Amino acid sequence: MRVAFVGKGGSGKTTLSALFARYVATQGAPVVAVDADINQHLGMALGVDDGGLPRSLGSHLTEIKEYLRGDNPRITSAAAMVKTTPPGRGSRLLTLDPADDPIHSRFAVTAPDGLRLMVTGPFGEDDLGVACYHSKVGAVELYLNHLVDGHGEYVVVDMTAGADSFASGLFTRFDMTFLVAEPTRQGVGVYRQYRDYAADYGVPIAVVGNKVHGPGDVAFLREHVGDDLLVCLEHSPAVRAMEQGRPFTLDDLEPVNAEALTVLLKHLDAQEKDWARFGRQAAEFHLRNAEAWANRAVGEDLAAQIDPGFVFGPTRVSPHR
């Protein structure tokens, strides 16, 4: 199951992503956490030192593309792959089995709670003034397009702030989107924007109230987001201590906040995995990107990359396995 944490900058989505990933890992489930935010802080929140971060996905796109395309005859080269390129027959698919493919072994490290961390990577000096961050986040879209996951397996993605994920079809690549909102007008404004953009695509969204100080804050969120409000986390001295670098474990969480993580996992597990919709939307957004810019950038008609005979989901396995 794939889940995105989104929200206004400063809402606490990185902290919530980390807490949720750590909680799910403690339940014995395989978890991959992905830092796809331009501010790369998820590793710190997971207890991974800067020196222990993995190789970044965004800096090794050619290597990743070369592996994923396999011997798919519809993809002429790694250079012809763009962020929306879907898999087809001959593509290499990914699972969350650590021994199953080299992508996780090359681009993930194990965090203290046993989950694996992947990162898109920050802007480098060569990027300044000439590149946008979507080129790095595109690695996450390729990863999710080629991933075959199921119930009891989890990918937790800390997304860029605001509505940046709508620059491609990335927002449709998740089984659930948790929008982290502070009880402020700015916080609920991002929720409305996200809800309206996603309305026509069947994207499940639930609001997670954060930094709540009392019933008045809960009432404010309920007034502005209605039944989309799933759960609220109170202002947490334990989390503040973690953010200040002091020792922290999930046992330090206040009971109401610990219970909120349980609610999030139950809600995610209740979602239906819709591989048919996933495949339709992969093709739809690939065609949109091809027509808008990718055909010109690559010099090919990338509509030809869509394999009408390919079936998304666990019934389709890579011939490379």
Buried (B, 14 or more C-beta within 10 A) or exposed (E): BBBBBBBBBEBBBBBBBBBBBBBBBBEEBBBBBBBBBBEBBBBBBBBBEEEEBBBBBBBBBEBBBBBBBBEBEBBBEBBBBBBBBBBBBBBBBBBBEEEBBEBBEBBBBEBEBEBBBBBBBBBEEEBEEEEEBBBBBBBBBBBBBBBBBEEEBBBBBBBBBBBBBBBBBBBBBBBBBBBBBBBBEEBBBBBEBBBEBBEEBEBBBBBBBBBBEEEEBBEBBBEBBEEBBBBBBBBBEBBEEBBEEEEBEBEBBBEEBBEBBEBBBEBBBEBEBBBEBBBEBBBBBBBBBBEEEBBEBBEBEBEEBBBEEBEBBEEBEBEEE
